[in-house]
Amino acid sequence: MKVQNIKNIDKFFQVVDSCSGKVELVTGEGDRLNLKSKLSQYVSMANIFSSGVIPELEIIAYEPEDINKLMNFMMED
């Protein structure tokens, strides 16, 4: 799923951390990073945004309830 214009990065990672299954970030090169890993969160976000807003990400969640959590976050944010 593509997510856009994430303004509250802390809340985004709280939602990711609350997911029961694997959540991955797909890089521009097609690599997949585990977003539940704090190291991956730090490295990926340091490279993706500098203005405090994440314009667009492609993420993959494998559990239906995790997809719902992420979708709800995007609608509320």
C-alpha positions in Angstrom: 0.0 0.0 0.0 1.2 3.5 -0.7 1.0 6.0 2.2 1.3 9.7 1.6 1.9 12.9 3.6 2.7 11.4 7.0 3.0 14.4 9.2 3.1 12.7 12.7 6.0 10.4 12.3 6.0 9.4 16.0 2.4 8.3 15.8 3.1 6.4 12.5 5.8 4.4 14.3 3.5 3.8 17.3 1.0 2.3 14.9 3.7 0.2 13.2 5.0 -1.0 16.6 1.5 -2.0 17.6 1.1 -4.3 14.5 1.2 -8.0 15.3 2.8 -9.1 12.0 5.6 -7.9 9.8 5.5 -4.4 8.3 8.0 -3.6 5.6 9.1 -0.5 3.8 9.8 -1.0 0.1 12.7 1.1 -1.1 13.0 2.7 -4.5 15.4 -0.1 -5.4 12.9 -2.8 -4.4 14.5 -3.7 -1.1 12.3 -4.4 1.8 13.2 -3.1 5.3 11.5 -4.4 8.5 9.8 -1.2 9.9 9.3 -2.9 13.3 13.1 -2.8 13.7 14.2 0.4 15.5 17.4 0.5 13.5 15.5 0.2 10.2 13.1 2.9 11.3 16.0 5.3 12.1 18.0 4.5 8.9 15.0 4.6 6.6 13.5 7.8 7.9 16.9 9.6 8.0 17.2 8.9 4.3 13.6 9.5 3.3 12.7 12.9 4.8 14.4 16.0 5.8 11.5 18.4 6.1 9.6 16.6 8.8 6.9 15.2 6.4 7.1 11.9 4.6 5.7 12.6 1.1 5.1 9.0 0.0 6.1 5.4 1.1 5.2 2.0 -0.1 4.7 -0.3 2.8 3.6 -3.9 3.1 1.6 -5.3 6.0 0.8 -9.0 6.0 -1.9 -9.3 8.6 -5.4 -7.9 7.8 -5.8 -6.3 11.2 -2.4 -4.5 10.7 -3.6 -3.2 7.3 -6.7 -1.8 9.0 -4.6 -0.1 11.7 -2.4 1.6 9.1 -5.4 2.6 7.0 -7.2 4.1 10.1 -4.0 6.0 10.9 -3.9 7.4 7.3 -7.5 8.5 7.5 -7.1 10.2 10.9 -3.8 11.9 10.2 
